[in-house]
Amino acid sequence: MLVSVIIFLIIFGVLVTSHELGHLLIAKAGGIKVYEFFVGMGPTIWEKTKDGTRYSLKLIPMGGACVFENLEEVAEGKSIDDENSFRKAPVWRRIATSFAGPMANFIIAYLMAVIMVSCSAWDFPVINKMTDNSAAVEAGLKPGDMVISIDGENVYMASEVSMISQFAEGSPMDIVYERDGVRHETTLIPRYSEEDKRYYMGVYLGEYGEIKGAEALKYAWYEVRYCFKVTYRSLALLIKGKMNKDDLSGPVGMVKIVDDTYEEVKPYGLSSVVLTMMSLAILLSVNLGVMNLLPIPGLDGGRLIFMFIEVITGKPVPAEKEGLVHMVGTLALLGLMVFVLVNDITKFTR
């Protein structure tokens, strides 16, 4: 478990640092003053000030922040006189700075995906086995068929087919597949399993092959796109009330996932561990980027909403009103974090 905790902290540290570094770089490029850039939480163990920005490393390797305001002055209710402050910057410069954090997560996810795709085999959406009398057999599919698209949505990897099937929730699926170089179409109606409480197509997918050279750039995009789809479709199910509290995971849950994954791939050697953890990091990075863009007060997406209101109306929302909304949102997020933490501990100690 100690190894898994260390792996999780490395992954989380890289993703959070990348996110905050995105904010920092665009802010600096736009002439916006950054008071502090720190990684971690708790007591400061190292710091250095350069060009008016204090860079620091905290004791607990969790989280980080890019601070645009003098928090002591804000707490004392002092007005902001610095012409280079975040609040006084042009609105589109502030929008770019706020969006840069999530964008950095998408970029780091893509870069990791290029490395992963270049160093591992790609799992193509080819049917290699079918269950007897399944929905796939009824639809006329056969082993060796490659799935090209489902309901007009192109697929490039085996896990994409499984993901679309899972989120289809039993609705008919219009499938385009390729057999012996010729494309065909069929409609598959998934069958419900009372035992598993879910719908199945009745196929086993996957045919491994190498992605060489510049092709890795394209397939890395497919990997990131898949992670993006999983994230927003899971959010949709959560909003619809089709997921329960045990489907949510915080740091404790993520450590458990890392530990289970690590124990599963450890027998296959260091390279398998690294590539598998990189795959998990790609999903988490995309997840972090998407979550931060949600229009929730306290997150980047919530701040962007106020800035777009300013673009439309031509004047900023009063700072005290915006601050109050973000404070309420932050408190709600903290409450959610505590709930998820307690639920994780309860879930894994049952």
KAURMO-V96842 format. One record per residue. N is the residue number from 1. PHI is phi in degrees with one decimal (none if undefined). OMEGA is omega in whole degrees, -180 to 180 (NA if undefined). Layout:
BEGIN
N PHI OMEGA
N PHI OMEGA
END
This chain:
BEGIN
1 none 180
2 -60.3 178
3 -61.6 -179
4 -65.6 177
5 -62.4 180
6 -63.6 179
7 -60.8 180
8 -61.3 -179
9 -63.9 177
10 -65.7 180
11 -60.8 -178
12 -62.3 180
13 -63.0 179
14 -63.1 -176
15 -68.9 -180
16 -68.4 180
17 -63.0 178
18 -61.8 180
19 -59.6 -178
20 -69.3 178
21 -65.8 175
22 -59.4 176
23 -58.1 -176
24 -61.4 -175
25 -63.9 -179
26 -72.0 176
27 -62.9 180
28 -62.3 -180
29 -64.6 -179
30 -93.0 178
31 76.3 178
32 -88.3 -178
33 -73.9 175
34 -113.8 -178
35 -74.4 -177
36 -151.5 173
37 -128.3 -178
38 -132.8 178
39 -119.6 -179
40 98.4 180
41 -138.7 176
42 89.6 -178
43 -62.4 179
44 -78.5 179
45 -109.2 177
46 -158.6 176
47 -154.4 178
48 -152.8 179
49 -105.9 180
50 -143.7 179
51 52.4 176
52 82.0 -180
53 -114.7 177
54 -91.7 178
55 -100.5 -177
56 -144.4 178
57 -120.7 -177
58 -97.6 -174
59 -67.6 -176
60 -89.5 -175
61 -77.0 178
62 -138.8 176
63 81.9 -178
64 161.0 -179
65 -162.2 173
66 -117.4 -171
67 -95.7 -178
68 -98.2 -177
69 -127.9 172
70 -75.4 -172
71 -62.3 178
72 -66.2 178
73 -67.0 179
74 -63.2 -180
75 -63.8 180
76 -86.8 178
77 74.5 -179
78 -77.8 178
79 -75.9 -179
80 -93.9 -177
81 -102.5 -177
82 -68.8 -179
83 -65.6 179
84 -95.1 -179
85 -70.4 -179
86 -59.2 -176
87 -64.8 -178
88 -94.4 178
89 -74.8 176
90 -54.9 -171
91 -59.1 -179
92 -70.3 175
93 -70.3 177
94 -67.7 178
95 -61.9 180
96 -62.1 180
97 -66.0 -180
98 -69.4 -179
99 -74.4 -174
100 -63.5 180
101 -63.5 176
102 -58.2 -180
103 -61.9 178
104 -62.5 177
105 -65.4 178
106 -67.1 -180
107 -67.1 -179
108 -65.9 177
109 -63.4 -179
110 -66.1 -180
111 -63.0 177
112 -65.3 179
113 -65.3 178
114 -61.5 179
115 -64.9 -177
116 -63.1 -179
117 -64.5 -179
118 -70.2 -173
119 -108.4 -179
120 -139.0 -180
121 -81.3 179
122 -94.6 -177
123 -95.9 -177
124 -73.1 -177
125 -78.8 -180
126 -106.2 178
127 -75.8 178
128 -111.4 179
129 -160.3 180
130 -134.9 176
131 -80.9 -178
132 -64.0 176
133 53.6 -178
134 -87.5 177
135 -62.1 180
136 -66.6 178
137 -63.4 179
138 -62.7 -179
139 -80.4 178
140 90.5 179
141 -77.1 -179
142 -139.1 174
143 -56.4 -178
144 99.3 177
145 -69.6 175
146 -104.6 179
147 -75.5 -179
148 -99.3 180
149 -155.0 176
150 -131.9 -178
151 52.5 178
152 81.5 -178
153 -101.3 -179
154 -63.7 177
155 -124.2 -176
156 -129.6 -178
157 -143.6 -176
158 -59.9 -178
159 -64.9 177
160 -65.2 180
161 -64.3 179
162 -62.2 -180
163 -64.8 -180
164 -64.2 178
165 -62.0 -179
166 -63.9 -177
167 -81.8 178
168 -69.9 176
169 55.4 174
170 89.9 180
171 -74.0 180
172 -57.1 -177
173 -119.5 177
174 -83.8 -172
175 -113.1 170
176 -105.1 -179
177 -135.1 -179
178 -115.7 179
179 -132.6 -179
180 55.3 177
181 80.6 -179
182 -113.6 -180
183 -90.5 179
184 -132.0 178
185 -128.1 176
186 -155.8 176
187 -116.6 -179
188 -111.9 177
189 -110.1 -177
190 -57.4 180
191 -106.9 -175
192 -86.1 176
193 -104.3 178
194 -63.5 -178
195 -67.9 -177
196 -94.7 -180
197 59.1 178
198 -157.9 -179
199 -94.7 179
200 -132.2 172
201 -80.6 -179
202 89.0 179
203 -131.3 170
204 -112.4 -173
205 -109.8 171
206 132.5 172
207 -142.7 -173
208 -82.2 178
209 -154.2 -178
210 -86.2 173
211 -108.7 -173
212 -112.8 173
213 58.6 -176
214 -65.8 178
215 -60.0 -180
216 -61.7 180
217 -64.2 -180
218 -72.5 -177
219 -72.4 174
220 -64.3 176
221 -63.7 178
222 -62.2 179
223 -65.2 180
224 -65.5 179
225 -61.5 178
226 -61.3 179
227 -62.1 179
228 -63.6 180
229 -63.6 179
230 -59.2 -177
231 -65.8 -174
232 -73.9 177
233 -73.2 175
234 -66.2 177
235 -62.5 179
236 -62.0 178
237 -64.9 179
238 -64.0 180
239 -65.3 180
240 -76.2 -180
241 79.2 -178
242 -97.8 173
243 -127.4 180
244 -105.8 -174
245 -62.3 -180
246 -74.2 177
247 -83.6 178
248 -90.2 179
249 -137.5 174
250 -107.6 -179
251 -56.7 -179
252 -64.4 178
253 -63.0 -180
254 -68.0 177
255 -62.2 179
256 -63.6 178
257 -64.3 178
258 -61.4 -178
259 -64.9 179
260 -61.3 -179
261 -66.5 -180
262 -61.0 -179
263 -64.2 -179
264 -72.2 -175
265 -98.6 -178
266 -53.8 -180
267 -62.0 -176
268 -91.0 175
269 104.3 -175
270 -61.9 -177
271 -62.9 178
272 -65.6 178
273 -62.3 -178
274 -61.7 -178
275 -67.0 179
276 -67.6 178
277 -67.8 176
278 -66.1 177
279 -61.3 178
280 -65.8 180
281 -64.4 178
282 -62.2 179
283 -61.9 -179
284 -66.7 -180
285 -66.2 177
286 -63.9 178
287 -59.0 180
288 -64.1 179
289 -64.7 -180
290 -65.3 -178
291 -60.5 -179
292 -71.9 179
293 -91.1 177
294 -65.1 -177
295 -74.7 -179
296 -111.1 179
297 -54.3 -179
298 98.7 177
299 -101.6 179
300 -57.6 180
301 -62.0 177
302 -64.9 178
303 -69.2 179
304 -63.4 178
305 -58.4 180
306 -64.2 180
307 -69.6 178
308 -69.7 173
309 -61.6 178
310 -64.4 178
311 -61.6 -177
312 -72.1 -175
313 -86.2 -179
314 86.1 177
315 -145.3 -176
316 -73.4 172
317 -68.0 179
318 -48.9 -174
319 -57.0 -177
320 -67.9 178
321 -70.6 178
322 -63.6 179
323 -60.2 180
324 -64.3 179
325 -62.6 -180
326 -66.9 179
327 -64.2 179
328 -62.5 179
329 -63.2 179
330 -64.3 178
331 -63.4 178
332 -64.2 179
333 -65.5 177
334 -62.6 177
335 -62.8 178
336 -64.7 179
337 -62.0 179
338 -64.9 179
339 -60.1 -179
340 -65.2 179
341 -61.9 180
342 -63.2 -180
343 -65.0 177
344 -60.6 -178
345 -63.9 179
346 -65.4 -177
347 -63.3 -175
348 -92.7 176
349 -114.4 179
350 -68.9 NA
END
